[in-house]
Amino acid sequence: MMDTDQKEIIHYFKGLQDDICRQLEQADGKGRFEEDLWERPAGGGGRTRILQGRHIAKGGVNFSAVHGPMPERVSKALGVEAGDFLATGVSIVQHPANPMVPIIHMNVRYFEMSNGQWWFGGGIDLTPHYIDQQQAKYFHQALKEVCDRHDPAYYPAFKKWADDYFFLKHRDETRGVGGIFFDRLSDSEHHDKASRFAFVREVGELFAPLYTRLIEDNKDRAYTERELAWQRLRRGRYVEFNLVWDKGTKFGLDTGGRTESILMSLPPEANWVYDHQVEPGSPEAQTLSMLRKDVDWISA
């Protein structure tokens, strides 16, 4: 079911993985990505790359292109007809060593069915252990500028989508300061496949300069065991979201993806303290107070 468009998209995602890995290695200054090539028995495979270095405690940059018959439970969940599918993309999660550096996630992906139905999806979101409003503003402003170059309706819609998606319902808190999230971008009155792909490419290429600046700005900030303990608790929240709510994790497991690659998003260490309470007025309490939807970070 491979055609020219699919080959072009797959080739691009492979190159994006290579470029991001080079920039992250440079920002870390010590670590090097280890690559794990894998094949999916039902069709396709991928390249999992993991870095454990000086400033990045555990970072994963995955590329995959899987295809074959769509499992029935997945076709029902997606609301598509049964048939063969192709799913390809790059997925990234970076867990920093310094708790003053935020966690970041990005995913850009393409999906197509044998009946010709297709769409793009993805997004970037930021999860600071301690929220810095100026850095949240910088992050959201960069995303808005990319969105606005393609469609002024993108940022407000995709920002709200991220707020709603990256939300721990059982905790009544957002995962972090959000970002943008989008799915099922296909043909529309104003956008064709080429314009959708152009937008996804620019989102993907924003990731490395955006995050390497956040590493550079925060990697040498002082911290104590208190901040490390809080980092482990916030990492625990990250685990809860990815294992309980994240649709990408479920899709990967339901389609027979490689478990180690799917779960590369989990941090090297995390912690759960029963009925943990923060000290009133503390930096931890301030961060918790800002983990809510619909914050205008650009104007805050």
C-alpha positions as CSV (number, residue, x, y, z in Angstrom):
1,M,0.0,0.0,0.0
2,M,3.1,2.2,-0.3
3,D,2.8,5.2,-2.7
4,T,4.9,8.3,-3.3
5,D,3.2,10.4,-0.6
6,Q,3.8,7.7,2.0
7,K,7.4,7.3,1.0
8,E,8.0,11.0,1.2
9,I,6.4,11.3,4.7
10,I,8.3,8.3,6.1
11,H,11.6,9.6,4.7
12,Y,10.9,13.0,6.3
13,F,10.2,11.5,9.7
14,K,13.4,9.4,9.6
15,G,15.4,12.6,8.8
16,L,13.6,14.5,11.6
17,Q,14.6,11.8,14.1
18,D,18.2,12.1,12.9
19,D,18.2,15.9,13.2
20,I,16.6,16.1,16.6
21,C,19.0,13.4,18.0
22,R,22.0,15.4,16.8
23,Q,20.8,18.6,18.5
24,L,19.9,16.9,21.7
25,E,23.3,15.2,21.9
26,Q,25.0,18.6,21.4
27,A,22.8,20.1,24.1
28,D,23.5,17.3,26.6
29,G,27.3,17.5,26.0
30,K,28.0,13.9,27.1
31,G,25.4,11.4,26.3
32,R,24.9,9.6,23.0
33,F,21.8,7.9,21.7
34,E,21.7,4.2,21.7
35,E,19.7,2.8,18.8
36,D,17.5,-0.2,18.9
37,L,16.1,-1.4,15.6
38,W,12.9,-3.4,15.8
39,E,10.4,-5.1,13.5
40,R,6.7,-5.6,14.0
41,P,5.7,-9.2,13.2
42,A,2.4,-8.0,11.5
43,G,4.3,-5.4,9.4
44,G,6.7,-2.6,9.6
45,G,9.0,-1.5,12.5
46,G,11.0,1.3,13.8
47,R,14.1,2.9,15.4
48,T,14.1,3.5,19.1
49,R,16.8,5.8,20.4
50,I,17.5,6.4,24.1
51,L,19.9,8.9,25.6
52,Q,21.0,8.9,29.2
53,G,23.5,11.7,29.7
54,R,24.6,14.7,31.8
55,H,21.6,17.0,31.5
56,I,19.0,14.5,30.0
57,A,18.5,11.7,32.6
58,K,16.5,9.7,30.1
59,G,15.4,10.8,26.7
60,G,13.7,8.9,24.0
61,V,13.3,9.8,20.3
62,N,11.3,7.1,18.4
63,F,10.6,6.7,14.7
64,S,8.2,4.0,13.6
65,A,6.3,3.0,10.4
66,V,3.9,0.1,11.0
67,H,1.4,-1.3,8.7
68,G,-0.9,-4.3,8.1
69,P,-4.4,-5.4,8.9
70,M,-6.1,-3.1,11.4
71,P,-7.1,-4.9,14.6
72,E,-10.8,-4.8,15.1
73,R,-10.7,-3.2,18.5
74,V,-8.6,-0.4,17.1
75,S,-10.8,0.2,14.1
76,K,-13.8,0.5,16.4
77,A,-11.9,2.9,18.7
78,L,-10.9,5.1,15.8
79,G,-14.3,4.9,14.1
80,V,-12.8,3.6,10.8
81,E,-13.7,0.7,8.6
82,A,-11.7,-2.5,8.9
83,G,-8.8,-2.8,6.4
84,D,-5.1,-2.3,6.1
85,F,-3.4,0.7,7.7
86,L,-0.2,2.6,7.8
87,A,0.9,4.6,10.9
88,T,4.2,6.5,10.9
89,G,5.8,9.3,12.9
90,V,8.2,10.5,15.5
91,S,7.5,10.4,19.2
92,I,9.7,12.1,21.8
93,V,9.8,12.4,25.6
94,Q,12.7,14.0,27.5
95,H,13.2,13.6,31.3
96,P,15.9,16.0,32.5
97,A,18.3,15.5,35.3
98,N,17.9,19.0,36.8
99,P,14.4,19.5,38.3
100,M,14.5,23.1,37.1
101,V,14.5,21.8,33.5
102,P,11.0,20.8,32.3
103,I,9.9,17.5,30.9
104,I,8.9,17.8,27.2
105,H,6.9,15.6,24.8
106,M,6.4,15.9,21.1
107,N,4.6,13.6,18.6
108,V,4.1,14.1,14.9
109,R,2.4,11.4,13.0
110,Y,0.6,10.3,9.8
111,F,-2.1,7.7,9.5
112,E,-3.7,6.2,6.4
113,M,-6.1,3.4,5.6
114,S,-6.2,1.2,2.5
115,N,-9.4,2.9,1.4
116,G,-7.6,6.2,1.0
117,Q,-8.6,7.8,4.3
118,W,-5.7,9.7,5.8
119,W,-4.9,12.3,8.5
120,F,-2.0,14.0,10.4
121,G,-1.8,14.4,14.1
122,G,0.6,15.4,16.8
123,G,1.6,18.3,19.1
124,I,4.1,19.5,21.7
125,D,3.5,20.0,25.4
126,L,5.7,21.1,28.3
127,T,5.6,19.7,31.9
128,P,7.7,21.8,34.3
129,H,8.4,20.4,37.7
130,Y,8.3,24.1,38.8
131,I,6.3,26.4,36.6
132,D,8.2,29.5,35.4
133,Q,5.6,31.8,33.8
134,Q,8.1,33.5,31.6
135,Q,9.3,30.2,30.2
136,A,5.7,29.1,29.7
137,K,5.1,32.3,27.8
138,Y,8.2,31.8,25.6
139,F,7.0,28.2,24.9
140,H,3.5,29.1,23.9
141,Q,4.5,32.2,21.9
142,A,6.8,30.0,19.8
143,L,4.0,27.5,19.2
144,K,1.6,30.3,18.3
145,E,4.0,31.8,15.8
146,V,4.2,28.4,14.0
147,C,0.5,27.9,14.1
148,D,-0.3,31.5,12.8
149,R,2.0,31.0,9.8
150,H,-0.4,28.2,8.6
151,D,-3.8,29.2,10.0
152,P,-4.7,31.8,12.7
153,A,-7.4,29.4,13.9
154,Y,-4.9,26.7,14.7
155,Y,-3.4,28.0,18.0
156,P,-6.5,28.7,19.9
157,A,-8.1,25.5,18.8
158,F,-5.0,23.3,19.4
159,K,-4.1,25.0,22.6
160,K,-7.6,24.2,24.0
161,W,-7.3,20.6,22.7
162,A,-4.0,20.2,24.5
163,D,-5.5,21.5,27.8
164,D,-8.3,19.1,27.5
165,Y,-6.2,16.1,26.4
166,F,-3.2,16.4,28.8
167,F,-5.4,16.4,31.8
168,L,-5.4,14.0,34.7
169,K,-9.1,13.6,35.4
170,H,-8.5,11.6,38.6
171,R,-6.3,14.4,40.0
172,D,-8.2,17.3,38.5
173,E,-5.0,18.9,37.2
174,T,-3.3,19.4,33.9
175,R,-0.1,17.5,33.2
176,G,1.8,20.7,32.8
177,V,1.5,24.1,31.0
178,G,0.0,22.4,27.9
179,G,1.0,23.4,24.4
180,I,-0.7,22.3,21.3
181,F,-2.4,19.0,20.3
182,F,-4.1,18.1,17.1
183,D,-5.5,15.1,15.4
184,R,-7.3,14.0,12.2
185,L,-6.0,16.9,10.1
186,S,-7.1,15.9,6.6
187,D,-8.6,17.6,3.5
188,S,-10.7,20.6,4.3
189,E,-12.0,23.7,2.5
190,H,-8.8,25.6,3.3
191,H,-6.2,22.9,3.7
192,D,-5.0,20.0,1.4
193,K,-2.5,17.3,2.2
194,A,0.5,19.4,1.2
195,S,-0.5,22.2,3.6
196,R,-1.2,19.9,6.5
197,F,2.2,18.2,5.9
198,A,3.9,21.6,5.8
199,F,2.4,22.5,9.2
200,V,3.4,19.2,10.8
201,R,7.0,19.6,9.5
202,E,7.3,23.0,11.0
203,V,6.0,21.7,14.4
204,G,8.5,18.9,14.2
205,E,11.4,21.2,13.4
206,L,10.5,23.6,16.2
207,F,11.1,21.0,18.9
208,A,14.9,20.9,19.0
209,P,15.7,24.7,19.2
210,L,12.8,25.1,21.6
211,Y,13.9,22.5,24.1
212,T,17.7,23.0,23.8
213,R,17.1,26.6,24.8
214,L,15.2,25.5,27.9
215,I,18.0,23.1,28.7
216,E,20.6,25.8,28.3
217,D,18.6,28.3,30.4
218,N,18.0,25.9,33.3
219,K,20.7,23.2,33.4
220,D,23.0,24.9,35.9
221,R,20.3,26.2,38.3
222,A,20.9,25.1,41.9
223,Y,18.7,22.5,43.5
224,T,18.6,20.4,46.7
225,E,17.1,17.1,47.7
226,R,13.8,18.9,48.3
227,E,13.5,19.7,44.6
228,L,14.7,16.2,43.6
229,A,11.9,14.7,45.8
230,W,9.4,16.9,44.1
231,Q,10.7,16.0,40.7
232,R,10.1,12.3,41.5
233,L,6.6,13.0,42.6
234,R,5.8,15.0,39.4
235,R,7.3,12.3,37.3
236,G,4.9,10.0,39.0
237,R,2.0,12.1,37.8
238,Y,3.6,11.8,34.3
239,V,3.5,8.1,34.6
240,E,-0.1,8.1,35.7
241,F,-1.2,10.1,32.6
242,N,0.7,8.0,30.1
243,L,-0.5,4.7,31.5
244,V,-4.1,5.7,32.4
245,W,-5.2,8.3,29.8
246,D,-2.8,8.5,26.9
247,K,-4.4,7.2,23.6
248,G,-1.0,6.9,21.9
249,T,0.2,4.3,24.5
250,K,-3.0,2.4,24.1
251,F,-2.9,2.5,20.3
252,G,0.7,1.2,20.3
253,L,0.0,-1.7,22.6
254,D,-3.3,-2.6,20.8
255,T,-1.6,-2.7,17.4
256,G,1.1,-5.0,18.6
257,G,3.8,-2.4,18.8
258,R,7.1,-2.9,20.6
259,T,6.4,-2.5,24.4
260,E,9.9,-1.2,25.3
261,S,9.6,1.5,22.6
262,I,6.1,2.5,23.6
263,L,7.0,2.8,27.3
264,M,10.2,4.7,26.6
265,S,8.2,7.8,27.8
266,L,8.4,6.6,31.4
267,P,11.1,8.4,33.6
268,P,14.1,6.6,35.0
269,E,12.9,7.2,38.6
270,A,9.5,8.2,40.0
271,N,7.8,8.2,43.3
272,W,4.4,8.1,44.9
273,V,3.8,9.4,48.5
274,Y,0.5,8.5,50.1
275,D,-1.7,11.6,50.5
276,H,1.2,13.9,49.8
277,Q,0.5,17.5,50.9
278,V,2.5,20.5,49.9
279,E,3.5,23.3,52.3
280,P,1.1,26.3,51.9
281,G,2.8,29.2,50.1
282,S,5.7,27.0,48.9
283,P,7.0,26.9,45.3
284,E,5.4,23.4,45.0
285,A,2.1,24.8,46.1
286,Q,2.4,27.6,43.6
287,T,3.1,25.2,40.8
288,L,0.0,23.1,41.8
289,S,-2.1,26.2,41.7
290,M,-1.3,26.8,38.1
291,L,-2.0,23.2,36.8
292,R,-5.3,24.1,35.4
293,K,-7.0,24.5,32.0
294,D,-7.5,27.7,29.9
295,V,-4.6,29.7,31.3
296,D,-3.5,32.4,28.8
297,W,0.2,31.8,29.2
298,I,1.2,34.4,26.6
299,S,-0.6,37.2,28.4
300,A,0.0,36.0,31.9
